[in-house]
C-alpha cells in the first residue's frame, strides 16, 4: 500500500527487531520505494516494463533527499517509457 512519504517519516522510522527490513512505497511517485533496514535507508525505483519487474537502487538517505529521490525515480520511469517507444 502506498504511503505519503515525508522526510520526518523516513528519519523517524526504524526497522523492528523481528523484521529484516520494512518498505514504504510513495503515494506521490508510485515507483519510488524506501527500504529501511537496521543499517540504512535506501531509495529504490520499483516498476514494471513490458511485464518484467525492474528494481534499481537510487541512493541512500540522508545523502539523497526525498525530493531528489522522487526526481530520480521519475527520470528512470521516463527513460523506460522512451526505450519502450523506440523499441
PyMOL commands that set and color helices and strands:
alter all, ss='L'
color gray80, all
select helices_A, chain A and resi 7-12+66-86
alter helices_A, ss='H'
color red, helices_A
select strands_A, chain A and resi 2-3+21-26+32-37+41-49+52-61
alter strands_A, ss='S'
color yellow, strands_A
deselect
rebuild
show_as cartoon
